[in-house]
């Protein structure tokens, strides 16, 4: 049985685009967080 791979992408502002990070990962499910601190 093979496990599920889960990815997490975070950008530090709403203006940033996470697409470049998403291109680099090979997972079944991705969670994206956009937050400004």
HTML snippet that shows the backbone in 3Dmol.js (N, CA, C, O; Angstrom):
<script src="https://3Dmol.org/build/3Dmol-min.js"></script>
<div id="view" style="width:600px;height:400px;position:relative"></div>
<script>
const pdb = `
ATOM      1  N   UNK A   1       0.840  -1.183   0.000  1.00  0.00           N
ATOM      2  CA  UNK A   1       0.000   0.000   0.000  1.00  0.00           C
ATOM      3  C   UNK A   1       0.882   1.243   0.000  1.00  0.00           C
ATOM      4  O   UNK A   1       1.863   1.319   0.739  1.00  0.00           O
ATOM      5  N   UNK A   2       0.530   2.196  -0.820  1.00  0.00           N
ATOM      6  CA  UNK A   2       1.316   3.420  -0.941  1.00  0.00           C
ATOM      7  C   UNK A   2       0.603   4.549  -0.208  1.00  0.00           C
ATOM      8  O   UNK A   2      -0.619   4.674  -0.287  1.00  0.00           O
ATOM      9  N   UNK A   3       1.377   5.376   0.510  1.00  0.00           N
ATOM     10  CA  UNK A   3       0.806   6.496   1.251  1.00  0.00           C
ATOM     11  C   UNK A   3       0.471   7.667   0.345  1.00  0.00           C
ATOM     12  O   UNK A   3       0.912   7.735  -0.802  1.00  0.00           O
ATOM     13  N   UNK A   4      -0.310   8.575   0.877  1.00  0.00           N
ATOM     14  CA  UNK A   4      -0.690   9.774   0.141  1.00  0.00           C
ATOM     15  C   UNK A   4       0.310  10.879   0.429  1.00  0.00           C
ATOM     16  O   UNK A   4       0.701  11.081   1.579  1.00  0.00           O
ATOM     17  N   UNK A   5       0.725  11.594  -0.606  1.00  0.00           N
ATOM     18  CA  UNK A   5       1.649  12.722  -0.451  1.00  0.00           C
ATOM     19  C   UNK A   5       0.849  14.008  -0.426  1.00  0.00           C
ATOM     20  O   UNK A   5       0.032  14.265  -1.310  1.00  0.00           O
ATOM     21  N   UNK A   6       1.091  14.815   0.595  1.00  0.00           N
ATOM     22  CA  UNK A   6       0.373  16.071   0.779  1.00  0.00           C
ATOM     23  C   UNK A   6       1.377  17.206   0.791  1.00  0.00           C
ATOM     24  O   UNK A   6       2.418  17.109   1.439  1.00  0.00           O
ATOM     25  N   UNK A   7       1.072  18.288   0.075  1.00  0.00           N
ATOM     26  CA  UNK A   7       1.958  19.445   0.017  1.00  0.00           C
ATOM     27  C   UNK A   7       1.335  20.657   0.680  1.00  0.00           C
ATOM     28  O   UNK A   7       0.114  20.764   0.792  1.00  0.00           O
ATOM     29  N   UNK A   8       2.194  21.570   1.117  1.00  0.00           N
ATOM     30  CA  UNK A   8       1.754  22.821   1.735  1.00  0.00           C
ATOM     31  C   UNK A   8       2.559  23.956   1.127  1.00  0.00           C
ATOM     32  O   UNK A   8       3.790  23.929   1.152  1.00  0.00           O
ATOM     33  N   UNK A   9       1.877  24.948   0.583  1.00  0.00           N
ATOM     34  CA  UNK A   9       2.523  26.094  -0.041  1.00  0.00           C
ATOM     35  C   UNK A   9       2.067  27.338   0.692  1.00  0.00           C
ATOM     36  O   UNK A   9       0.876  27.511   0.949  1.00  0.00           O
ATOM     37  N   UNK A  10       3.023  28.220   1.035  1.00  0.00           N
ATOM     38  CA  UNK A  10       2.682  29.451   1.741  1.00  0.00           C
ATOM     39  C   UNK A  10       3.368  30.626   1.079  1.00  0.00           C
ATOM     40  O   UNK A  10       4.557  30.572   0.763  1.00  0.00           O
ATOM     41  N   UNK A  11       2.610  31.686   0.871  1.00  0.00           N
ATOM     42  CA  UNK A  11       3.166  32.959   0.422  1.00  0.00           C
ATOM     43  C   UNK A  11       2.834  33.994   1.485  1.00  0.00           C
ATOM     44  O   UNK A  11       1.827  33.876   2.183  1.00  0.00           O
ATOM     45  N   UNK A  12       3.684  35.008   1.606  1.00  0.00           N
ATOM     46  CA  UNK A  12       3.557  35.935   2.727  1.00  0.00           C
ATOM     47  C   UNK A  12       2.663  37.135   2.458  1.00  0.00           C
ATOM     48  O   UNK A  12       2.443  37.948   3.356  1.00  0.00           O
ATOM     49  N   UNK A  13       2.148  37.262   1.252  1.00  0.00           N
ATOM     50  CA  UNK A  13       1.204  38.352   0.993  1.00  0.00           C
ATOM     51  C   UNK A  13       0.201  37.908  -0.065  1.00  0.00           C
ATOM     52  O   UNK A  13       0.454  36.982  -0.836  1.00  0.00           O
ATOM     53  N   UNK A  14      -0.933  38.582  -0.085  1.00  0.00           N
ATOM     54  CA  UNK A  14      -1.978  38.221  -1.034  1.00  0.00           C
ATOM     55  C   UNK A  14      -1.585  38.548  -2.469  1.00  0.00           C
ATOM     56  O   UNK A  14      -2.158  37.995  -3.408  1.00  0.00           O
ATOM     57  N   UNK A  15      -0.614  39.442  -2.651  1.00  0.00           N
ATOM     58  CA  UNK A  15      -0.164  39.817  -3.991  1.00  0.00           C
ATOM     59  C   UNK A  15       0.753  38.770  -4.618  1.00  0.00           C
ATOM     60  O   UNK A  15       0.907  38.741  -5.839  1.00  0.00           O
ATOM     61  N   UNK A  16       1.359  37.917  -3.807  1.00  0.00           N
ATOM     62  CA  UNK A  16       2.281  36.915  -4.330  1.00  0.00           C
ATOM     63  C   UNK A  16       1.506  35.742  -4.918  1.00  0.00           C
ATOM     64  O   UNK A  16       0.386  35.444  -4.502  1.00  0.00           O
ATOM     65  N   UNK A  17       2.125  35.087  -5.893  1.00  0.00           N
ATOM     66  CA  UNK A  17       1.501  33.978  -6.589  1.00  0.00           C
ATOM     67  C   UNK A  17       2.236  32.680  -6.242  1.00  0.00           C
ATOM     68  O   UNK A  17       3.448  32.597  -6.437  1.00  0.00           O
ATOM     69  N   UNK A  18       1.531  31.671  -5.736  1.00  0.00           N
ATOM     70  CA  UNK A  18       2.186  30.422  -5.340  1.00  0.00           C
ATOM     71  C   UNK A  18       2.461  29.466  -6.497  1.00  0.00           C
ATOM     72  O   UNK A  18       2.957  28.363  -6.268  1.00  0.00           O
ATOM     73  N   UNK A  19       2.153  29.856  -7.729  1.00  0.00           N
ATOM     74  CA  UNK A  19       2.285  28.940  -8.863  1.00  0.00           C
ATOM     75  C   UNK A  19       3.694  28.389  -9.034  1.00  0.00           C
ATOM     76  O   UNK A  19       3.855  27.218  -9.379  1.00  0.00           O
ATOM     77  N   UNK A  20       4.713  29.201  -8.802  1.00  0.00           N
ATOM     78  CA  UNK A  20       6.092  28.726  -8.972  1.00  0.00           C
ATOM     79  C   UNK A  20       6.415  27.610  -7.979  1.00  0.00           C
ATOM     80  O   UNK A  20       7.100  26.649  -8.328  1.00  0.00           O
ATOM     81  N   UNK A  21       5.931  27.732  -6.761  1.00  0.00           N
ATOM     82  CA  UNK A  21       6.138  26.674  -5.776  1.00  0.00           C
ATOM     83  C   UNK A  21       5.345  25.423  -6.154  1.00  0.00           C
ATOM     84  O   UNK A  21       5.831  24.304  -5.988  1.00  0.00           O
ATOM     85  N   UNK A  22       4.134  25.612  -6.660  1.00  0.00           N
ATOM     86  CA  UNK A  22       3.293  24.474  -7.020  1.00  0.00           C
ATOM     87  C   UNK A  22       3.888  23.667  -8.169  1.00  0.00           C
ATOM     88  O   UNK A  22       3.688  22.454  -8.236  1.00  0.00           O
ATOM     89  N   UNK A  23       4.616  24.322  -9.074  1.00  0.00           N
ATOM     90  CA  UNK A  23       5.249  23.620 -10.196  1.00  0.00           C
ATOM     91  C   UNK A  23       6.325  22.651  -9.720  1.00  0.00           C
ATOM     92  O   UNK A  23       6.615  21.672 -10.407  1.00  0.00           O
ATOM     93  N   UNK A  24       6.915  22.903  -8.568  1.00  0.00           N
ATOM     94  CA  UNK A  24       8.054  22.127  -8.094  1.00  0.00           C
ATOM     95  C   UNK A  24       7.674  20.907  -7.263  1.00  0.00           C
ATOM     96  O   UNK A  24       8.545  20.100  -6.937  1.00  0.00           O
ATOM     97  N   UNK A  25       6.407  20.749  -6.914  1.00  0.00           N
ATOM     98  CA  UNK A  25       6.032  19.635  -6.051  1.00  0.00           C
ATOM     99  C   UNK A  25       5.173  18.634  -6.808  1.00  0.00           C
ATOM    100  O   UNK A  25       4.409  19.006  -7.699  1.00  0.00           O
ATOM    101  N   UNK A  26       5.303  17.379  -6.452  1.00  0.00           N
ATOM    102  CA  UNK A  26       4.544  16.300  -7.069  1.00  0.00           C
ATOM    103  C   UNK A  26       3.785  15.575  -5.963  1.00  0.00           C
ATOM    104  O   UNK A  26       4.273  14.602  -5.388  1.00  0.00           O
ATOM    105  N   UNK A  27       2.593  16.064  -5.681  1.00  0.00           N
ATOM    106  CA  UNK A  27       1.799  15.505  -4.591  1.00  0.00           C
ATOM    107  C   UNK A  27       0.361  15.296  -5.053  1.00  0.00           C
ATOM    108  O   UNK A  27      -0.048  15.805  -6.097  1.00  0.00           O
ATOM    109  N   UNK A  28      -0.400  14.542  -4.266  1.00  0.00           N
ATOM    110  CA  UNK A  28      -1.792  14.282  -4.591  1.00  0.00           C
ATOM    111  C   UNK A  28      -2.728  15.378  -4.127  1.00  0.00           C
ATOM    112  O   UNK A  28      -3.762  15.609  -4.753  1.00  0.00           O
ATOM    113  N   UNK A  29      -2.388  16.058  -3.042  1.00  0.00           N
ATOM    114  CA  UNK A  29      -3.246  17.088  -2.456  1.00  0.00           C
ATOM    115  C   UNK A  29      -2.379  18.248  -2.015  1.00  0.00           C
ATOM    116  O   UNK A  29      -1.325  18.041  -1.413  1.00  0.00           O
ATOM    117  N   UNK A  30      -2.812  19.487  -2.311  1.00  0.00           N
ATOM    118  CA  UNK A  30      -2.039  20.672  -1.956  1.00  0.00           C
ATOM    119  C   UNK A  30      -2.915  21.624  -1.151  1.00  0.00           C
ATOM    120  O   UNK A  30      -4.064  21.889  -1.506  1.00  0.00           O
ATOM    121  N   UNK A  31      -2.352  22.129  -0.064  1.00  0.00           N
ATOM    122  CA  UNK A  31      -2.991  23.169   0.726  1.00  0.00           C
ATOM    123  C   UNK A  31      -2.199  24.452   0.520  1.00  0.00           C
ATOM    124  O   UNK A  31      -0.971  24.444   0.610  1.00  0.00           O
ATOM    125  N   UNK A  32      -2.893  25.556   0.244  1.00  0.00           N
ATOM    126  CA  UNK A  32      -2.240  26.838  -0.001  1.00  0.00           C
ATOM    127  C   UNK A  32      -2.686  27.841   1.047  1.00  0.00           C
ATOM    128  O   UNK A  32      -3.872  27.942   1.359  1.00  0.00           O
ATOM    129  N   UNK A  33      -1.721  28.585   1.591  1.00  0.00           N
ATOM    130  CA  UNK A  33      -1.991  29.574   2.627  1.00  0.00           C
ATOM    131  C   UNK A  33      -1.465  30.916   2.159  1.00  0.00           C
ATOM    132  O   UNK A  33      -0.287  31.047   1.825  1.00  0.00           O
ATOM    133  N   UNK A  34      -2.335  31.912   2.133  1.00  0.00           N
ATOM    134  CA  UNK A  34      -1.919  33.276   1.809  1.00  0.00           C
ATOM    135  C   UNK A  34      -2.200  34.125   3.031  1.00  0.00           C
ATOM    136  O   UNK A  34      -3.355  34.320   3.409  1.00  0.00           O
ATOM    137  N   UNK A  35      -1.139  34.634   3.652  1.00  0.00           N
ATOM    138  CA  UNK A  35      -1.310  35.419   4.868  1.00  0.00           C
ATOM    139  C   UNK A  35      -0.296  36.538   4.907  1.00  0.00           C
ATOM    140  O   UNK A  35       0.844  36.379   4.469  1.00  0.00           O
ATOM    141  N   UNK A  36      -0.711  37.651   5.426  1.00  0.00           N
ATOM    142  CA  UNK A  36       0.179  38.786   5.603  1.00  0.00           C
ATOM    143  C   UNK A  36       0.435  38.968   7.081  1.00  0.00           C
ATOM    144  O   UNK A  36      -0.504  39.023   7.876  1.00  0.00           O
ATOM    145  N   UNK A  37       1.684  39.060   7.451  1.00  0.00           N
ATOM    146  CA  UNK A  37       2.032  39.131   8.867  1.00  0.00           C
ATOM    147  C   UNK A  37       2.438  40.487   9.214  1.00  0.00           C
ATOM    148  O   UNK A  37       2.772  40.756  10.368  1.00  0.00           O
TER     149      UNK A  37
END
`;
const viewer = $3Dmol.createViewer("view");
viewer.addModel(pdb, "pdb");
viewer.setStyle({}, {cartoon: {color: "spectrum"}});
viewer.zoomTo();
viewer.render();
</script>
